[in-house]
Structures are given as C-alpha cells and as structure tokens.
C-alpha cells in the first residue's frame, strides 16, 4: 500500500510542487489549504491529490483534520509542514496582530500538525517530517522580524524533534529556501525584487520544483540517515554553514 503524505499549504506555490512531486513518486497525498478553492480544485484535477481545508494554526482543526485523513487514506507516514504567510513591516510599526498571525501560521502550526501524528509514526517505526523554514530564518530580514523569528523557531524545533525521534525511525529535517518564484514573492514590490535578484549569485529566483525534489528525497526510505539537518537552497545568496 502507498505511504500517506500530508503537505500543508499543499495546493499553491512550493507546496503544490511538493504535492505533485510526492504523488509522482508514488505516495497518496493529502494537501491542506486555507481557502483558495480554485487552487485546490486545480491540484485535484492535475495531480489526483486529496485536498482538505483547515487552519494549520488551530490545534483542534488539525487533530480533527488529520483523523479524517487517516480514516480516508490511512495513517500519516510523511508530514511536510510547508504552509506559511508573511505580514511584513518594520518592527517599530508592527502591530501585535501582525506578529501573532505570522507566529501562529508559521510556528504554532508545527505543534498543531506534528503533535497528532508523531506518536503513530513512533509506534510504526517509520516517519518523515520535513519543515519548510526560510533563508530569512537563518540570516534575519529587515521588515520581517515576525517572519524571521518564526522561521528561526522552525529550525530549533526541527533539531530538537530530530533528536527525540531518531531511534524510532522518524527523521526530521528542515529546508531553508531562498527566494522562490511563487505568489508570496510576487507580492514583493518590483524595485525590491530587482535588488533581491541582483543579490542572488545564480542571477535568478529559485523554482518550486527545486524545493520539491529535495522533499521527495528526504521523504524516501533511502534518506534514513538524514535527520536534524538544515538544508539550504538559495542560489548562493546566503552560505550558512
Ligand atoms: P504561497 O503563498 O504561494 O502558498 C501558501 C500556501 O499555504 C497556500 O496553499 C495557502 O492556502 C496555505 N496556507 C496559508 N495559511 C494557511 C493556514 N492558516 N492554514 C492552512 N493553509 C494555509 O507560499 P509559498 O509557496 O511561497 O511558500 C511556502 C512555504 O515556503 C512557506 O512556509 C514560506 O514561508 C516558505 N518560503 C517561501 C519562500 C518563497 O520565496 N516563496 C522563500 C522561503 C520560504 P490557500 O491557497 O488556501 O491560501
């Protein structure tokens, strides 16, 4: 029977590429989204993925949603915590709502989504968790104190969880993409984007498929010795290690 993969934010951008990549690799894929029905329909039609709508920052919605996935398709073997949002602004003008919304969706979601599946993975002796952080969680980014804090938190969470679960066959890795050509980056003002691209040694934005290819590898049986690692994919923009 095919292994079951859940991809949060799996219907658009990087997440859609991950959902399609995992489906093509032979997994049953459940893509979780927030509300964009057109993107969810498109993914279902293009890639025959299952789609589920819930808020990844709501612990009850996640527990109920994941129980439904298990009932519909089977227990979750692979979890890709990819959903994320930005609400940028200089910190001295940032509201608590801007702070909290970003922390909830990008970091609370790690608890809400992972807690309901981790015990089952440990019991079955197999699990793959891939958390999507960001270059800006590694280096910090002006105008993104909220996002940088959340994405740094994702790195710490990954490292701790990896240590707790390695002996149970559950690996936990994190990917820090640089700037990838998705709706999130399309929201960056044109002038700012030009400066960003000029600072990328490869001279271009990354592609969602480039992130998806690594997720597919990390999800596989043969990636069992990769755990607690922070994988940087950023065209050389920030060389972290
Ligand atoms: P997009 O904005 O293109 O897509 C975001 C996805 O997350 C959508 O499917 C959206 O659902 C879903 N989502 C957002 N909030 C929630 C929520 N509360 N509950 C459930 N689903 C939610 O994002 P990207 O593909 O650009 O980014 C994906 C991840 O990669 C994010 O974590 C981001 O921070 C990270 N990243 C992105 C980079 C980039 O350059 N694009 C660079 C570095 C990191 P819906 O479609 O319904 O709105």
Boltz pocket constraint, residues with backbone or C-beta under 6 A from the ligand:
constraints:
  - pocket:
      binder: B
      contacts: [[A, 8], [A, 9], [A, 10], [A, 11], [A, 12], [A, 13], [A, 14], [A, 15], [A, 32], [A, 33], [A, 34], [A, 35], [A, 36], [A, 37], [A, 39], [A, 54], [A, 55], [A, 56], [A, 57], [A, 81], [A, 82], [A, 83], [A, 84], [A, 85], [A, 105], [A, 132], [A, 133], [A, 134], [A, 135], [A, 176], [A, 177], [A, 178], [A, 179], [A, 180], [A, 181], [A, 182], [A, 183], [A, 184], [A, 185]]
      max_distance: 6.0
